[in-house]
């Protein structure tokens, strides 16, 4: 049965840097899958706790949704990423961020260099750039 993956992602910025997760191949915003019957914001706080061991986070504005479909090792994969701004006094681009999950690492990336990195999902660079100019929630689809 086909399914749509709902993802809650965190936009965490400090100065000119954005916190990025890295899985060995790709960069993406921290966060992850929303479980069945779990509210988006609860899922985002849970993911931040699991990945970064942070409970002291404040959720800011809603940036919007980035939707993508791609081939994932021979199977179609459809995801919708809901992106929210997150604030924490415990995060600083001057201090390395240690992952609590073995399959990902965290890095502070310069916002101006994100176009050069393998930053997923597809289209997120333009999506975030549009948000920074307009401050309006947006929708992007790669369909």
C-alpha positions as CSV (number, residue, x, y, z in Angstrom):
1,X,0.0,0.0,0.0
2,X,1.3,3.4,-0.9
3,X,1.7,5.9,1.9
4,X,2.7,9.5,2.5
5,X,5.4,10.1,5.1
6,X,4.7,13.1,7.3
7,X,7.9,14.8,8.5
8,X,8.3,17.6,11.1
9,X,11.5,19.6,10.5
10,X,13.3,22.2,12.6
11,X,14.8,25.4,11.2
12,X,17.4,26.3,13.8
13,X,19.5,29.4,13.0
14,X,22.3,31.1,14.8
15,X,23.9,34.2,13.2
16,X,24.5,33.2,9.6
17,X,24.4,29.5,10.2
18,X,21.8,26.8,10.1
19,X,21.9,23.6,12.0
20,X,22.0,20.7,9.6
21,X,21.7,16.9,10.1
22,X,23.9,14.7,8.0
23,X,23.4,11.0,7.3
24,X,26.7,10.3,5.5
25,X,25.2,11.2,2.1
26,X,22.8,14.1,2.5
27,X,22.1,17.1,4.6
28,X,18.7,18.0,5.9
29,X,17.0,19.9,8.7
30,X,16.7,18.2,12.1
31,X,13.5,16.3,12.8
32,X,11.8,13.3,11.5
33,X,8.7,11.2,11.1
34,X,5.4,12.0,12.7
35,X,3.8,8.9,14.3
36,X,0.2,7.9,13.8
37,X,-2.1,10.0,16.1
38,X,0.8,12.3,17.1
39,X,0.4,16.0,16.6
40,X,3.1,17.7,14.5
41,X,4.5,19.9,17.2
42,X,4.7,17.0,19.6
43,X,6.5,15.0,17.0
44,X,9.0,17.8,16.4
45,X,9.7,18.2,20.1
46,X,10.1,14.4,20.5
47,X,12.5,14.3,17.5
48,X,14.6,17.2,18.9
49,X,14.8,15.4,22.2
50,X,15.8,12.1,20.6
51,X,18.4,13.6,18.2
52,X,19.8,16.5,20.3
53,X,18.7,15.6,23.9
54,X,17.1,19.1,24.1
55,X,13.9,19.7,26.0
56,X,14.3,23.5,26.4
57,X,13.1,24.4,22.9
58,X,10.6,27.0,21.8
59,X,8.7,26.6,18.6
60,X,8.5,29.8,16.6
61,X,6.8,30.4,13.2
62,X,5.5,27.9,10.7
63,X,7.6,28.2,7.5
64,X,5.4,25.9,5.4
65,X,5.5,22.5,3.6
66,X,7.9,21.0,1.1
67,X,6.6,18.0,-0.7
68,X,8.7,15.5,-2.6
69,X,8.5,12.2,-4.4
70,X,11.5,10.1,-5.4
71,X,12.7,6.6,-6.0
72,X,14.1,5.1,-2.7
73,X,16.0,2.0,-3.6
74,X,13.4,0.9,-6.1
75,X,10.3,2.0,-4.1
76,X,8.4,5.2,-4.5
77,X,8.8,7.5,-1.5
78,X,6.4,10.4,-1.0
79,X,7.0,12.8,1.9
80,X,5.6,16.1,3.1
81,X,8.0,18.1,5.4
82,X,6.3,20.6,7.7
83,X,9.0,23.1,8.7
84,X,8.9,25.2,11.9
85,X,11.4,27.5,13.5
86,X,12.9,26.3,16.7
87,X,14.8,28.3,19.4
88,X,17.0,27.1,22.1
89,X,19.4,29.0,24.4
90,X,21.5,25.8,24.5
91,X,22.5,25.9,20.8
92,X,25.2,28.1,19.3
93,X,27.0,28.0,16.0
94,X,30.2,28.5,18.1
95,X,29.7,25.1,19.8
96,X,29.7,21.7,18.1
97,X,26.4,19.8,18.4
98,X,26.6,16.2,19.4
99,X,24.1,13.8,17.9
100,X,22.3,11.3,20.3
101,X,21.6,9.0,17.3
102,X,24.4,7.0,15.7
103,X,23.1,7.3,12.1
104,X,23.3,11.1,11.9
105,X,25.7,13.9,12.8
106,X,25.1,17.6,13.1
107,X,26.9,20.5,11.5
108,X,26.4,24.3,11.4
109,X,26.2,25.3,7.7
110,X,26.5,28.8,6.3
111,X,23.1,29.8,4.9
112,X,24.8,31.3,1.9
113,X,26.5,27.9,1.0
114,X,23.5,25.6,1.2
115,X,23.0,25.6,-2.6
116,X,26.4,23.9,-2.8
117,X,25.6,21.1,-0.4
118,X,23.5,18.0,-1.0
119,X,20.7,19.6,1.0
120,X,17.4,17.8,0.9
121,X,14.5,17.7,0.2
122,X,14.8,19.0,-3.3
123,X,13.7,22.6,-3.6
124,X,14.2,23.5,0.1
125,X,16.9,26.0,-0.7
126,X,14.5,28.2,-2.8
127,X,11.8,27.5,-0.3
128,X,13.8,28.9,2.6
129,X,15.1,31.8,0.6
130,X,11.6,32.8,-0.3
131,X,10.5,32.6,3.3
132,X,13.5,34.8,4.4
133,X,12.3,37.5,2.0
134,X,8.5,37.3,2.6
135,X,8.1,35.8,6.1
136,X,5.0,34.1,4.8
137,X,4.3,30.4,5.1
138,X,4.8,28.7,1.7
139,X,4.2,25.5,-0.1
140,X,6.7,23.8,-2.5
141,X,6.1,20.6,-4.4
142,X,8.6,18.8,-6.7
143,X,5.8,17.2,-8.7
